[in-house]
Amino acid sequence: MSISTAAPGRSTASFWSVRRETSLNWLALGLLLAAWNASDNEAANVRPRPEALRGYSYVSVRAAHRVASVER
């Protein structure tokens, strides 16, 4: 096992920032996979889309929240 050093012309700060970014990307992937595994894929448990939003193929969280607060 060899000890890696920063490449010539690169600072050690750059070396560690790349390593940090890589580890954060792996962490984000792990969190995404955990959320995906925890989600329930059964359509029976999903509430139908509100009538005001059924014509749209994409609905933002803000739009869904706004429609839900108007319906109450």
BAPATI-957056 format. One record per atom (N, C-alpha, C, O): residue in three letters; atom name; x, y, z. Coordinates in nm, 4 decimals, always signed. Layout:
! residues N
+-----+----+----------+----------+----------+
!   r !  a !     east !    north !       up !
+-----+----+----------+----------+----------+
! ALA ! CA !        X !        Y !        Z !
...
+-----+----+----------+----------+----------+
//
This chain:
! residues 72
+-----+----+----------+----------+----------+
!   r !  a !     east !    north !       up !
+-----+----+----------+----------+----------+
! MET !  N !  +0.0844 !  -0.1169 !  +0.0000 !
! MET ! CA !  +0.0000 !  +0.0000 !  +0.0000 !
! MET !  C !  +0.0890 !  +0.1232 !  +0.0000 !
! MET !  O !  +0.1782 !  +0.1367 !  +0.0838 !
! SER !  N !  +0.0647 !  +0.2110 !  -0.0926 !
! SER ! CA !  +0.1474 !  +0.3312 !  -0.1004 !
! SER !  C !  +0.0705 !  +0.4517 !  -0.0484 !
! SER !  O !  -0.0525 !  +0.4549 !  -0.0526 !
! ILE !  N !  +0.1422 !  +0.5480 !  -0.0006 !
! ILE ! CA !  +0.0821 !  +0.6714 !  +0.0460 !
! ILE !  C !  +0.0732 !  +0.7647 !  -0.0729 !
! ILE !  O !  +0.1733 !  +0.7955 !  -0.1375 !
! SER !  N !  -0.0488 !  +0.8092 !  -0.1011 !
! SER ! CA !  -0.0643 !  +0.8971 !  -0.2168 !
! SER !  C !  -0.0366 !  +1.0407 !  -0.1761 !
! SER !  O !  -0.0676 !  +1.0823 !  -0.0644 !
! THR !  N !  +0.0205 !  +1.1137 !  -0.2654 !
! THR ! CA !  +0.0477 !  +1.2550 !  -0.2430 !
! THR !  C !  -0.0166 !  +1.3343 !  -0.3542 !
! THR !  O !  -0.0563 !  +1.2789 !  -0.4567 !
! ALA !  N !  -0.0264 !  +1.4608 !  -0.3342 !
! ALA ! CA !  -0.0859 !  +1.5470 !  -0.4369 !
! ALA !  C !  +0.0011 !  +1.5458 !  -0.5613 !
! ALA !  O !  +0.1235 !  +1.5368 !  -0.5525 !
! ALA !  N !  -0.0611 !  +1.5547 !  -0.6740 !
! ALA ! CA !  +0.0109 !  +1.5564 !  -0.8010 !
! ALA !  C !  +0.0949 !  +1.6832 !  -0.8108 !
! ALA !  O !  +0.0590 !  +1.7860 !  -0.7534 !
! PRO !  N !  +0.2054 !  +1.6767 !  -0.8824 !
! PRO ! CA !  +0.2870 !  +1.7980 !  -0.8986 !
! PRO !  C !  +0.2048 !  +1.9100 !  -0.9615 !
! PRO !  O !  +0.1301 !  +1.8878 !  -1.0568 !
! GLY !  N !  +0.2192 !  +2.0285 !  -0.9077 !
! GLY ! CA !  +0.1443 !  +2.1424 !  -0.9597 !
! GLY !  C !  +0.0100 !  +2.1617 !  -0.8932 !
! GLY !  O !  -0.0566 !  +2.2622 !  -0.9177 !
! ARG !  N !  -0.0319 !  +2.0676 !  -0.8091 !
! ARG ! CA !  -0.1588 !  +2.0798 !  -0.7374 !
! ARG !  C !  -0.1304 !  +2.0974 !  -0.5898 !
! ARG !  O !  -0.0388 !  +2.0355 !  -0.5356 !
! SER !  N !  -0.2073 !  +2.1800 !  -0.5260 !
! SER ! CA !  -0.1876 !  +2.1988 !  -0.3827 !
! SER !  C !  -0.2559 !  +2.0863 !  -0.3054 !
! SER !  O !  -0.3452 !  +2.0193 !  -0.3574 !
! THR !  N !  -0.2135 !  +2.0664 !  -0.1823 !
! THR ! CA !  -0.2771 !  +1.9622 !  -0.1010 !
! THR !  C !  -0.4195 !  +2.0016 !  -0.0650 !
! THR !  O !  -0.5030 !  +1.9143 !  -0.0412 !
! ALA !  N !  -0.4494 !  +2.1324 !  -0.0604 !
! ALA ! CA !  -0.5873 !  +2.1761 !  -0.0344 !
! ALA !  C !  -0.6802 !  +2.1294 !  -0.1457 !
! ALA !  O !  -0.7922 !  +2.0858 !  -0.1192 !
! SER !  N !  -0.6338 !  +2.1383 !  -0.2704 !
! SER ! CA !  -0.7130 !  +2.0924 !  -0.3833 !
! SER !  C !  -0.7326 !  +1.9409 !  -0.3762 !
! SER !  O !  -0.8409 !  +1.8899 !  -0.4053 !
! PHE !  N !  -0.6273 !  +1.8702 !  -0.3375 !
! PHE ! CA !  -0.6342 !  +1.7248 !  -0.3242 !
! PHE !  C !  -0.7435 !  +1.6840 !  -0.2251 !
! PHE !  O !  -0.8240 !  +1.5955 !  -0.2539 !
! TRP !  N !  -0.7457 !  +1.7491 !  -0.1080 !
! TRP ! CA !  -0.8435 !  +1.7128 !  -0.0061 !
! TRP !  C !  -0.9833 !  +1.7612 !  -0.0395 !
! TRP !  O !  -1.0807 !  +1.6973 !  +0.0002 !
! SER !  N !  -0.9963 !  +1.8709 !  -0.1106 !
! SER ! CA !  -1.1296 !  +1.9171 !  -0.1482 !
! SER !  C !  -1.1946 !  +1.8217 !  -0.2485 !
! SER !  O !  -1.3160 !  +1.8016 !  -0.2457 !
! VAL !  N !  -1.1140 !  +1.7633 !  -0.3367 !
! VAL ! CA !  -1.1669 !  +1.6640 !  -0.4301 !
! VAL !  C !  -1.2101 !  +1.5388 !  -0.3545 !
! VAL !  O !  -1.3149 !  +1.4815 !  -0.3844 !
! ARG !  N !  -1.1305 !  +1.4962 !  -0.2573 !
! ARG ! CA !  -1.1661 !  +1.3793 !  -0.1773 !
! ARG !  C !  -1.2951 !  +1.4042 !  -0.0988 !
! ARG !  O !  -1.3800 !  +1.3158 !  -0.0878 !
! ARG !  N !  -1.3087 !  +1.5255 !  -0.0442 !
! ARG ! CA !  -1.4286 !  +1.5596 !  +0.0332 !
! ARG !  C !  -1.5519 !  +1.5574 !  -0.0570 !
! ARG !  O !  -1.6563 !  +1.5045 !  -0.0188 !
! GLU !  N !  -1.5398 !  +1.6148 !  -0.1763 !
! GLU ! CA !  -1.6525 !  +1.6164 !  -0.2681 !
! GLU !  C !  -1.6930 !  +1.4743 !  -0.3065 !
! GLU !  O !  -1.8121 !  +1.4442 !  -0.3153 !
! THR !  N !  -1.5967 !  +1.3883 !  -0.3291 !
! THR ! CA !  -1.6253 !  +1.2497 !  -0.3636 !
! THR !  C !  -1.6997 !  +1.1790 !  -0.2507 !
! THR !  O !  -1.7970 !  +1.1076 !  -0.2749 !
! SER !  N !  -1.6536 !  +1.1990 !  -0.1282 !
! SER ! CA !  -1.7201 !  +1.1327 !  -0.0156 !
! SER !  C !  -1.8608 !  +1.1880 !  +0.0052 !
! SER !  O !  -1.9513 !  +1.1131 !  +0.0420 !
! LEU !  N !  -1.8804 !  +1.3164 !  -0.0177 !
! LEU ! CA !  -2.0159 !  +1.3729 !  -0.0062 !
! LEU !  C !  -2.1080 !  +1.3196 !  -0.1153 !
! LEU !  O !  -2.2272 !  +1.2999 !  -0.0919 !
! ASN !  N !  -2.0535 !  +1.2963 !  -0.2339 !
! ASN ! CA !  -2.1350 !  +1.2373 !  -0.3408 !
! ASN !  C !  -2.1790 !  +1.0958 !  -0.3048 !
! ASN !  O !  -2.2937 !  +1.0584 !  -0.3291 !
! TRP !  N !  -2.0878 !  +1.0164 !  -0.2466 !
! TRP ! CA !  -2.1246 !  +0.8808 !  -0.2037 !
! TRP !  C !  -2.2289 !  +0.8861 !  -0.0921 !
! TRP !  O !  -2.3211 !  +0.8046 !  -0.0894 !
! LEU !  N !  -2.2149 !  +0.9805 !  -0.0014 !
! LEU ! CA !  -2.3127 !  +0.9960 !  +0.1063 !
! LEU !  C !  -2.4494 !  +1.0317 !  +0.0492 !
! LEU !  O !  -2.5506 !  +0.9760 !  +0.0916 !
! ALA !  N !  -2.4534 !  +1.1238 !  -0.0462 !
! ALA ! CA !  -2.5801 !  +1.1629 !  -0.1090 !
! ALA !  C !  -2.6437 !  +1.0451 !  -0.1807 !
! ALA !  O !  -2.7653 !  +1.0270 !  -0.1739 !
! LEU !  N !  -2.5639 !  +0.9654 !  -0.2488 !
! LEU ! CA !  -2.6169 !  +0.8471 !  -0.3165 !
! LEU !  C !  -2.6756 !  +0.7486 !  -0.2157 !
! LEU !  O !  -2.7825 !  +0.6921 !  -0.2385 !
! GLY !  N !  -2.6057 !  +0.7285 !  -0.1052 !
! GLY ! CA !  -2.6568 !  +0.6391 !  -0.0013 !
! GLY !  C !  -2.7880 !  +0.6871 !  +0.0563 !
! GLY !  O !  -2.8785 !  +0.6069 !  +0.0795 !
! LEU !  N !  -2.7999 !  +0.8168 !  +0.0799 !
! LEU ! CA !  -2.9254 !  +0.8716 !  +0.1322 !
! LEU !  C !  -3.0386 !  +0.8580 !  +0.0313 !
! LEU !  O !  -3.1523 !  +0.8286 !  +0.0681 !
! LEU !  N !  -3.0070 !  +0.8794 !  -0.0963 !
! LEU ! CA !  -3.1077 !  +0.8636 !  -0.2002 !
! LEU !  C !  -3.1562 !  +0.7192 !  -0.2079 !
! LEU !  O !  -3.2764 !  +0.6947 !  -0.2183 !
! LEU !  N !  -3.0645 !  +0.6243 !  -0.2030 !
! LEU ! CA !  -3.1038 !  +0.4829 !  -0.2073 !
! LEU !  C !  -3.1840 !  +0.4427 !  -0.0841 !
! LEU !  O !  -3.2781 !  +0.3641 !  -0.0946 !
! ALA !  N !  -3.1476 !  +0.4957 !  +0.0324 !
! ALA ! CA !  -3.2231 !  +0.4658 !  +0.1546 !
! ALA !  C !  -3.3656 !  +0.5195 !  +0.1441 !
! ALA !  O !  -3.4604 !  +0.4514 !  +0.1831 !
! ALA !  N !  -3.3811 !  +0.6394 !  +0.0926 !
! ALA ! CA !  -3.5146 !  +0.6970 !  +0.0763 !
! ALA !  C !  -3.5960 !  +0.6188 !  -0.0257 !
! ALA !  O !  -3.7161 !  +0.5988 !  -0.0079 !
! TRP !  N !  -3.5309 !  +0.5750 !  -0.1316 !
! TRP ! CA !  -3.5992 !  +0.4977 !  -0.2342 !
! TRP !  C !  -3.6466 !  +0.3640 !  -0.1766 !
! TRP !  O !  -3.7589 !  +0.3212 !  -0.2031 !
! ASN !  N !  -3.5622 !  +0.2994 !  -0.0990 !
! ASN ! CA !  -3.5997 !  +0.1715 !  -0.0392 !
! ASN !  C !  -3.7099 !  +0.1875 !  +0.0643 !
! ASN !  O !  -3.7916 !  +0.0973 !  +0.0825 !
! ALA !  N !  -3.7127 !  +0.3013 !  +0.1318 !
! ALA ! CA !  -3.8136 !  +0.3230 !  +0.2353 !
! ALA !  C !  -3.9483 !  +0.3649 !  +0.1779 !
! ALA !  O !  -4.0504 !  +0.3552 !  +0.2460 !
! SER !  N !  -3.9496 !  +0.4115 !  +0.0533 !
! SER ! CA !  -4.0756 !  +0.4579 !  -0.0053 !
! SER !  C !  -4.1672 !  +0.3394 !  -0.0341 !
! SER !  O !  -4.1223 !  +0.2282 !  -0.0620 !
! ASP !  N !  -4.2950 !  +0.3670 !  -0.0264 !
! ASP ! CA !  -4.3945 !  +0.2644 !  -0.0513 !
! ASP !  C !  -4.4398 !  +0.2757 !  -0.1962 !
! ASP !  O !  -4.4865 !  +0.3814 !  -0.2386 !
! ASN !  N !  -4.4267 !  +0.1690 !  -0.2712 !
! ASN ! CA !  -4.4591 !  +0.1739 !  -0.4137 !
! ASN !  C !  -4.6020 !  +0.1305 !  -0.4453 !
! ASN !  O !  -4.6405 !  +0.1270 !  -0.5622 !
! GLU !  N !  -4.6797 !  +0.0980 !  -0.3453 !
! GLU ! CA !  -4.8161 !  +0.0529 !  -0.3714 !
! GLU !  C !  -4.9050 !  +0.1719 !  -0.4041 !
! GLU !  O !  -4.9131 !  +0.2670 !  -0.3264 !
! ALA !  N !  -4.9713 !  +0.1668 !  -0.5179 !
! ALA ! CA !  -5.0566 !  +0.2774 !  -0.5612 !
! ALA !  C !  -5.1821 !  +0.2896 !  -0.4757 !
! ALA !  O !  -5.2459 !  +0.3949 !  -0.4757 !
! ALA !  N !  -5.2188 !  +0.1849 !  -0.4030 !
! ALA ! CA !  -5.3400 !  +0.1891 !  -0.3213 !
! ALA !  C !  -5.3269 !  +0.2890 !  -0.2066 !
! ALA !  O !  -5.4277 !  +0.3417 !  -0.1595 !
! ASN !  N !  -5.2062 !  +0.3157 !  -0.1616 !
! ASN ! CA !  -5.1866 !  +0.4068 !  -0.0490 !
! ASN !  C !  -5.1683 !  +0.5518 !  -0.0914 !
! ASN !  O !  -5.1565 !  +0.6396 !  -0.0060 !
! VAL !  N !  -5.1658 !  +0.5787 !  -0.2215 !
! VAL ! CA !  -5.1413 !  +0.7135 !  -0.2703 !
! VAL !  C !  -5.2737 !  +0.7859 !  -0.2886 !
! VAL !  O !  -5.3663 !  +0.7346 !  -0.3515 !
! ARG !  N !  -5.2810 !  +0.9074 !  -0.2319 !
! ARG ! CA !  -5.4033 !  +0.9854 !  -0.2500 !
! ARG !  C !  -5.4091 !  +1.0356 !  -0.3931 !
! ARG !  O !  -5.3054 !  +1.0672 !  -0.4515 !
! PRO !  N !  -5.5290 !  +1.0436 !  -0.4511 !
! PRO ! CA !  -5.5385 !  +1.0943 !  -0.5886 !
! PRO !  C !  -5.5003 !  +1.2422 !  -0.5933 !
! PRO !  O !  -5.5121 !  +1.3143 !  -0.4943 !
! ARG !  N !  -5.4556 !  +1.2843 !  -0.7079 !
! ARG ! CA !  -5.4177 !  +1.4246 !  -0.7281 !
! ARG !  C !  -5.5427 !  +1.5112 !  -0.7167 !
! ARG !  O !  -5.6482 !  +1.4739 !  -0.7679 !
! PRO !  N !  -5.5325 !  +1.6257 !  -0.6508 !
! PRO ! CA !  -5.6497 !  +1.7145 !  -0.6407 !
! PRO !  C !  -5.7029 !  +1.7521 !  -0.7788 !
! PRO !  O !  -5.6270 !  +1.7606 !  -0.8754 !
! GLU !  N !  -5.8324 !  +1.7741 !  -0.7870 !
! GLU ! CA !  -5.8986 !  +1.8031 !  -0.9147 !
! GLU !  C !  -5.8343 !  +1.9211 !  -0.9869 !
! GLU !  O !  -5.8234 !  +1.9190 !  -1.1095 !
! ALA !  N !  -5.7919 !  +2.0233 !  -0.9139 !
! ALA ! CA !  -5.7338 !  +2.1427 !  -0.9752 !
! ALA !  C !  -5.5984 !  +2.1148 !  -1.0406 !
! ALA !  O !  -5.5538 !  +2.1924 !  -1.1252 !
! LEU !  N !  -5.5330 !  +2.0058 !  -1.0026 !
! LEU ! CA !  -5.3992 !  +1.9766 !  -1.0543 !
! LEU !  C !  -5.3955 !  +1.8580 !  -1.1495 !
! LEU !  O !  -5.2878 !  +1.8211 !  -1.1961 !
! ARG !  N !  -5.5078 !  +1.7981 !  -1.1792 !
! ARG ! CA !  -5.5076 !  +1.6758 !  -1.2607 !
! ARG !  C !  -5.4694 !  +1.6977 !  -1.4056 !
! ARG !  O !  -5.4301 !  +1.6021 !  -1.4724 !
! GLY !  N !  -5.4789 !  +1.8175 !  -1.4565 !
! GLY ! CA !  -5.4451 !  +1.8435 !  -1.5963 !
! GLY !  C !  -5.2967 !  +1.8600 !  -1.6218 !
! GLY !  O !  -5.2547 !  +1.8688 !  -1.7372 !
! TYR !  N !  -5.2173 !  +1.8643 !  -1.5176 !
! TYR ! CA !  -5.0740 !  +1.8895 !  -1.5318 !
! TYR !  C !  -4.9936 !  +1.7603 !  -1.5165 !
! TYR !  O !  -5.0241 !  +1.6760 !  -1.4322 !
! SER !  N !  -4.8899 !  +1.7465 !  -1.6002 !
! SER ! CA !  -4.8049 !  +1.6275 !  -1.5897 !
! SER !  C !  -4.7013 !  +1.6439 !  -1.4795 !
! SER !  O !  -4.6509 !  +1.5446 !  -1.4269 !
! TYR !  N !  -4.6686 !  +1.7685 !  -1.4437 !
! TYR ! CA !  -4.5701 !  +1.7968 !  -1.3399 !
! TYR !  C !  -4.6314 !  +1.8961 !  -1.2419 !
! TYR !  O !  -4.6863 !  +1.9986 !  -1.2823 !
! VAL !  N !  -4.6218 !  +1.8652 !  -1.1137 !
! VAL ! CA !  -4.6775 !  +1.9525 !  -1.0102 !
! VAL !  C !  -4.5692 !  +1.9785 !  -0.9075 !
! VAL !  O !  -4.5091 !  +1.8844 !  -0.8556 !
! SER !  N !  -4.5434 !  +2.1049 !  -0.8775 !
! SER ! CA !  -4.4426 !  +2.1392 !  -0.7774 !
! SER !  C !  -4.5017 !  +2.1248 !  -0.6375 !
! SER !  O !  -4.6235 !  +2.1212 !  -0.6199 !
! VAL !  N !  -4.4141 !  +2.1166 !  -0.5397 !
! VAL ! CA !  -4.4580 !  +2.1074 !  -0.4006 !
! VAL !  C !  -4.5334 !  +2.2343 !  -0.3624 !
! VAL !  O !  -4.6333 !  +2.2282 !  -0.2906 !
! ARG !  N !  -4.4862 !  +2.3484 !  -0.4099 !
! ARG ! CA !  -4.5518 !  +2.4759 !  -0.3779 !
! ARG !  C !  -4.6952 !  +2.4781 !  -0.4316 !
! ARG !  O !  -4.7867 !  +2.5216 !  -0.3617 !
! ALA !  N !  -4.7151 !  +2.4314 !  -0.5551 !
! ALA ! CA !  -4.8490 !  +2.4294 !  -0.6136 !
! ALA !  C !  -4.9398 !  +2.3329 !  -0.5380 !
! ALA !  O !  -5.0561 !  +2.3646 !  -0.5127 !
! ALA !  N !  -4.8893 !  +2.2178 !  -0.5025 !
! ALA ! CA !  -4.9701 !  +2.1206 !  -0.4268 !
! ALA !  C !  -5.0066 !  +2.1751 !  -0.2893 !
! ALA !  O !  -5.1185 !  +2.1552 !  -0.2422 !
! HIS !  N !  -4.9135 !  +2.2429 !  -0.2256 !
! HIS ! CA !  -4.9394 !  +2.3011 !  -0.0927 !
! HIS !  C !  -5.0431 !  +2.4128 !  -0.1039 !
! HIS !  O !  -5.1318 !  +2.4251 !  -0.0194 !
! ARG !  N !  -5.0309 !  +2.4945 !  -0.2098 !
! ARG ! CA !  -5.1243 !  +2.6058 !  -0.2282 !
! ARG !  C !  -5.2658 !  +2.5526 !  -0.2516 !
! ARG !  O !  -5.3609 !  +2.6038 !  -0.1927 !
! VAL !  N !  -5.2810 !  +2.4512 !  -0.3363 !
! VAL ! CA !  -5.4128 !  +2.3945 !  -0.3636 !
! VAL !  C !  -5.4690 !  +2.3271 !  -0.2382 !
! VAL !  O !  -5.5883 !  +2.3386 !  -0.2100 !
! ALA !  N !  -5.3841 !  +2.2569 !  -0.1631 !
! ALA ! CA !  -5.4314 !  +2.1895 !  -0.0415 !
! ALA !  C !  -5.4785 !  +2.2903 !  +0.0633 !
! ALA !  O !  -5.5747 !  +2.2635 !  +0.1352 !
! SER !  N !  -5.4127 !  +2.4051 !  +0.0729 !
! SER ! CA !  -5.4536 !  +2.5040 !  +0.1725 !
! SER !  C !  -5.5818 !  +2.5746 !  +0.1305 !
! SER !  O !  -5.6576 !  +2.6193 !  +0.2166 !
! VAL !  N !  -5.6082 !  +2.5859 !  -0.0002 !
! VAL ! CA !  -5.7325 !  +2.6473 !  -0.0482 !
! VAL !  C !  -5.8498 !  +2.5524 !  -0.0264 !
! VAL !  O !  -5.9598 !  +2.5976 !  +0.0053 !
! GLU !  N !  -5.8287 !  +2.4232 !  -0.0424 !
! GLU ! CA !  -5.9362 !  +2.3248 !  -0.0282 !
! GLU !  C !  -5.9827 !  +2.3079 !  +0.1153 !
! GLU !  O !  -6.0947 !  +2.2621 !  +0.1382 !
! ARG !  N !  -5.9006 !  +2.3431 !  +0.2115 !
! ARG ! CA !  -5.9402 !  +2.3234 !  +0.3524 !
! ARG !  C !  -6.0379 !  +2.4216 !  +0.3990 !
! ARG !  O !  -6.0797 !  +2.4170 !  +0.5146 !
+-----+----+----------+----------+----------+
//
